[in-house]
Amino acid sequence: MYCSVTEVRNTLGVSDTDIISDAVIEQAIEFAEDEIDRLTYTTYYPNIDSGSVTSATSTTLTDTSKTGATAWVEDEYIGYAIYIYSGTGKGQIREITANTTNSVTVATWTTTPDTTSKYIITYLNKETLTIDGSGGYEILLRDYPIVQVDKIEIEGTEIDADDYVVYNNTGKIVLKDTSAVAYFTKPIQNTYRKQVEITYHWGVLPEFKRNKIDINRVIKRATCLIASLQALAYQMGGTYDDASTWSLPEMSLSIGQAYQNIKSGPVDALTKELEQFKKEYLGKYVYMA
């Protein structure tokens, strides 16, 4: 997830699960992730788990430190991705097709990781497009930044990775003069046949700062804000155990209406901070509109 349940609770200042349950917050985070992707016109790679490589083969990676409480559940990461962010094989990302308690199976590494390599397990933002050619030697992909291109086929001919250039932050791919097919050909006239098939990974990779690797901190905070507002919205129609009136010296109080209590406090404050995020940060990065 882009942020944790604990981080949302800290943002809310609500630790009591009887007031807002973990299940409600998890659902709110899922909503917030979709909203962040919509606002920024891209997607992100959170750090779901991480570690150092003990050993690897051409199609596996093993971390023997994953044992006991940190051991993985068998096959729990099928459909996720593993990303090498440091050491040998840095920059590679692969879809996980199987996992044991301490190893994963992937497609063949270009460069096999070794004991210098560090990894994260993260979301799989992988897409295969079958699209019309541009008629030229370059093409723009709809989703970016591009993290890694797995395959390009033009009219059934696979293009070697050395024969094209990827402009990651703009989603542009340019064919070199050495390419087996010189142009991203257009479909044959009067047919619906597509000419180009591209499989690639896209999104914003995690940042390595202060000896930690995680999603961009601005994005993490914005996700917490949206998730917090969504979690509070779930509570609007129910009870919210904050007193709204007091009577002294008897010290009597009343709970009041949930909507009034929530709206007059946390909602206004969180909304103000979220609006400030939109004002200051949307458009700051090249992949944000």
C-alpha positions as CSV (number, residue, x, y, z in Angstrom):
1,M,0.0,0.0,0.0
2,Y,1.0,3.6,-0.5
3,C,0.7,4.1,3.2
4,S,0.1,1.9,6.2
5,V,-2.9,1.6,8.5
6,T,-0.8,2.9,11.4
7,E,0.2,6.0,9.3
8,V,-3.5,6.8,8.7
9,R,-4.3,6.3,12.3
10,N,-1.5,8.8,13.2
11,T,-2.9,11.3,10.7
12,L,-6.4,10.9,12.3
13,G,-5.2,10.8,15.9
14,V,-7.5,7.8,16.4
15,S,-5.9,4.6,17.8
16,D,-9.1,2.9,19.0
17,T,-10.3,0.2,16.6
18,D,-13.8,0.4,18.1
19,I,-14.1,4.0,16.7
20,I,-12.6,3.2,13.2
21,S,-11.7,-0.4,12.4
22,D,-8.6,-1.5,10.5
23,A,-10.8,-2.9,7.8
24,V,-12.4,0.5,7.2
25,I,-8.9,2.1,7.0
26,E,-7.6,-0.5,4.6
27,Q,-10.6,0.1,2.3
28,A,-10.0,3.8,2.6
29,I,-6.3,3.4,1.6
30,E,-7.4,1.5,-1.5
31,F,-9.7,4.3,-2.5
32,A,-6.9,6.8,-1.8
33,E,-4.4,5.0,-4.0
34,D,-6.8,5.2,-6.9
35,E,-7.5,8.9,-6.2
36,I,-3.7,9.7,-6.1
37,D,-3.2,7.9,-9.4
38,R,-6.0,9.9,-10.9
39,L,-4.7,13.2,-9.6
40,T,-1.1,12.6,-10.7
41,Y,-1.8,10.7,-14.0
42,T,0.5,7.8,-13.1
43,T,1.0,5.1,-10.5
44,Y,3.6,4.1,-7.9
45,Y,5.7,1.3,-6.5
46,P,5.4,1.0,-2.7
47,N,7.7,-1.1,-0.5
48,I,5.6,-4.1,0.5
49,D,8.6,-6.1,1.7
50,S,12.4,-5.8,1.2
51,G,15.7,-7.4,1.9
52,S,19.1,-8.5,0.6
53,V,19.7,-11.4,-1.8
54,T,21.3,-14.5,-0.3
55,S,21.5,-16.3,-3.6
56,A,19.9,-16.3,-7.1
57,T,19.6,-18.3,-10.3
58,S,18.6,-17.1,-13.7
59,T,14.9,-17.4,-12.7
60,T,14.9,-17.2,-8.9
61,L,15.9,-15.1,-5.9
62,T,16.4,-16.3,-2.4
63,D,16.6,-14.4,0.9
64,T,17.2,-16.8,3.8
65,S,16.6,-14.0,6.4
66,K,12.9,-14.5,5.7
67,T,12.2,-17.0,8.4
68,G,10.0,-17.3,11.4
69,A,7.8,-14.2,11.7
70,T,9.2,-12.6,8.6
71,A,8.8,-15.7,6.4
72,W,6.6,-15.3,3.4
73,V,3.3,-17.3,2.9
74,E,3.7,-19.7,0.0
75,D,2.5,-18.1,-3.3
76,E,1.2,-15.0,-1.5
77,Y,3.2,-12.7,-3.9
78,I,2.0,-14.2,-7.2
79,G,1.0,-11.3,-9.3
80,Y,3.3,-8.9,-7.5
81,A,6.7,-7.6,-8.8
82,I,10.2,-7.7,-7.4
83,Y,12.6,-4.8,-8.1
84,I,16.4,-4.8,-7.7
85,Y,17.2,-1.3,-6.4
86,S,20.8,-1.8,-5.5
87,G,23.9,-3.9,-6.3
88,T,24.3,-6.4,-9.2
89,G,21.3,-6.3,-11.5
90,K,20.2,-2.9,-10.3
91,G,17.1,-1.5,-12.1
92,Q,15.6,-4.8,-13.1
93,I,11.9,-5.5,-12.3
94,R,10.2,-8.9,-12.8
95,E,6.8,-10.3,-12.2
96,I,6.6,-13.0,-9.5
97,T,5.1,-16.2,-10.7
98,A,5.6,-18.3,-7.5
99,N,7.1,-18.0,-4.1
100,T,8.1,-20.2,-1.2
101,T,8.7,-19.0,2.4
102,N,12.0,-17.3,1.3
103,S,12.4,-17.4,-2.5
104,V,10.6,-16.1,-5.6
105,T,10.4,-17.4,-9.1
106,V,10.5,-14.9,-12.0
107,A,11.2,-14.6,-15.7
108,T,14.8,-14.9,-16.7
109,W,17.0,-12.1,-15.3
110,T,19.0,-10.1,-17.7
111,T,21.7,-9.9,-15.1
112,T,21.5,-12.4,-12.3
113,P,21.5,-10.8,-8.8
114,D,24.0,-11.8,-6.2
115,T,24.8,-11.1,-2.6
116,T,25.4,-7.4,-3.3
117,S,21.8,-7.0,-4.6
118,K,19.0,-5.5,-2.6
119,Y,15.3,-5.8,-3.6
120,I,11.8,-4.8,-2.8
121,I,8.5,-6.6,-3.4
122,T,6.0,-4.2,-4.8
123,Y,3.0,-3.7,-7.0
124,L,3.0,-5.1,-10.6
125,N,2.3,-2.2,-12.9
126,K,2.7,-4.2,-16.1
127,E,0.8,-3.7,-19.3
128,T,0.7,-5.3,-22.8
129,L,-0.7,-3.0,-25.5
130,T,-1.7,-4.0,-29.0
131,I,-1.9,-0.7,-30.8
132,D,-1.9,1.0,-34.2
133,G,1.5,2.0,-35.4
134,S,2.3,5.7,-35.8
135,G,3.7,5.4,-39.3
136,G,7.0,6.9,-38.0
137,Y,10.1,5.7,-36.1
138,E,8.8,6.8,-32.7
139,I,5.7,6.1,-30.7
140,L,4.2,7.5,-27.4
141,L,2.8,5.1,-24.8
142,R,-0.3,6.2,-22.9
143,D,1.1,5.3,-19.4
144,Y,4.4,6.5,-18.0
145,P,7.1,6.9,-16.7
146,I,8.4,3.7,-18.3
147,V,10.3,1.5,-15.9
148,Q,11.2,-1.4,-18.2
149,V,10.2,-2.6,-21.7
150,D,9.9,-6.4,-21.8
151,K,9.0,-6.8,-25.5
152,I,8.3,-4.8,-28.7
153,E,6.8,-6.6,-31.8
154,I,6.1,-4.9,-35.1
155,E,4.1,-6.9,-37.5
156,G,5.1,-10.1,-35.6
157,T,8.8,-9.2,-35.7
158,E,10.4,-8.8,-32.2
159,I,12.7,-5.8,-32.0
160,D,16.0,-6.3,-30.1
161,A,16.4,-4.2,-27.0
162,D,19.6,-2.7,-28.4
163,D,17.6,-1.3,-31.4
164,Y,15.4,1.2,-29.7
165,V,15.7,4.0,-27.2
166,V,13.3,4.5,-24.3
167,Y,12.6,8.0,-23.0
168,N,11.3,6.9,-19.6
169,N,9.7,10.1,-18.2
170,T,7.8,11.0,-21.4
171,G,6.7,7.5,-22.5
172,K,8.4,7.8,-25.9
173,I,10.1,4.9,-27.7
174,V,12.3,5.6,-30.7
175,L,13.6,3.0,-33.2
176,K,17.2,3.1,-34.2
177,D,18.4,2.7,-37.8
178,T,19.6,-0.8,-36.9
179,S,16.0,-2.0,-36.1
180,A,14.7,-5.0,-38.0
181,V,11.6,-3.0,-38.8
182,A,12.3,0.7,-39.4
183,Y,8.9,2.1,-38.6
184,F,5.9,1.5,-36.3
185,T,3.8,0.6,-39.3
186,K,0.1,1.6,-39.6
187,P,-2.6,-1.0,-40.0
188,I,-3.4,-2.3,-43.5
189,Q,-6.0,-0.2,-45.2
190,N,-9.7,-1.2,-44.6
191,T,-8.8,-3.7,-41.8
192,Y,-8.8,-3.5,-38.0
193,R,-5.5,-5.4,-37.7
194,K,-3.1,-3.9,-35.2
195,Q,0.6,-3.7,-36.0
196,V,2.5,-3.1,-32.7
197,E,2.5,-5.1,-29.5
198,I,4.4,-3.7,-26.5
199,T,4.8,-5.2,-23.0
200,Y,6.2,-2.8,-20.4
201,H,6.3,-1.8,-16.7
202,W,5.4,1.7,-15.8
203,G,5.0,4.0,-12.8
204,V,7.1,5.9,-10.3
205,L,9.8,3.9,-8.6
206,P,10.4,4.2,-4.9
207,E,13.0,6.6,-3.5
208,F,16.1,5.6,-1.5
209,K,16.6,8.2,1.2
210,R,18.1,8.1,4.7
211,N,18.9,4.5,4.3
212,K,15.3,3.6,3.5
213,I,13.5,2.8,0.3
214,D,9.9,3.7,0.0
215,I,7.3,5.6,-2.0
216,N,7.8,9.4,-2.5
217,R,7.0,11.0,0.8
218,V,4.8,13.7,-0.6
219,I,2.7,11.0,-2.3
220,K,2.6,9.0,0.9
221,R,1.4,11.9,2.9
222,A,-1.3,12.8,0.4
223,T,-2.5,9.2,0.4
224,C,-2.8,9.4,4.2
225,L,-4.8,12.5,4.0
226,I,-7.3,11.2,1.4
227,A,-7.6,7.8,3.2
228,S,-8.2,9.7,6.5
229,L,-11.0,11.8,5.0
230,Q,-12.5,8.6,3.5
231,A,-12.4,6.8,6.8
232,L,-14.0,9.7,8.5
233,A,-16.7,9.8,5.8
234,Y,-17.6,6.2,6.7
235,Q,-18.2,7.3,10.2
236,M,-20.4,10.2,9.4
237,G,-23.6,8.2,9.6
238,G,-22.7,6.5,12.8
239,T,-21.4,7.4,16.3
240,Y,-18.2,9.2,16.9
241,D,-17.2,9.2,20.6
242,D,-16.0,12.7,21.0
243,A,-17.9,15.0,23.3
244,S,-19.4,18.1,21.8
245,T,-20.7,19.9,24.9
246,W,-19.6,20.3,28.5
247,S,-21.3,21.6,31.6
248,L,-19.2,22.8,34.6
249,P,-18.7,22.3,37.5
250,E,-20.8,19.1,37.3
251,M,-18.6,17.9,34.4
252,S,-21.5,16.6,32.4
253,L,-21.2,16.2,28.7
254,S,-23.0,15.0,25.6
255,I,-21.8,13.1,22.5
256,G,-23.7,15.1,19.9
257,Q,-24.1,14.2,16.2
258,A,-21.3,12.3,14.5
259,Y,-21.4,14.6,11.4
260,Q,-21.1,17.8,13.5
261,N,-18.2,16.5,15.6
262,I,-16.2,15.2,12.6
263,K,-16.8,18.1,10.3
264,S,-15.9,20.8,12.8
265,G,-12.6,19.1,13.7
266,P,-10.5,16.7,11.7
267,V,-12.3,17.0,8.3
268,D,-11.7,20.7,8.0
269,A,-8.0,20.4,9.0
270,L,-7.3,17.4,6.7
271,T,-9.1,19.0,3.8
272,K,-7.1,22.2,4.2
273,E,-3.8,20.2,4.1
274,L,-4.9,18.2,1.1
275,E,-5.8,21.3,-0.9
276,Q,-2.3,22.7,0.0
277,F,-0.8,19.5,-1.4
278,K,-2.7,19.9,-4.7
279,K,-1.6,23.5,-5.0
280,E,2.1,23.0,-4.2
281,Y,2.9,19.6,-5.7
282,L,0.7,18.7,-8.6
283,G,2.8,19.5,-11.7
284,K,6.0,19.5,-9.8
285,Y,7.3,16.3,-11.3
286,V,7.6,15.6,-15.0
287,Y,5.1,12.8,-15.0
288,M,2.4,15.0,-13.3
289,A,0.0,17.0,-15.5
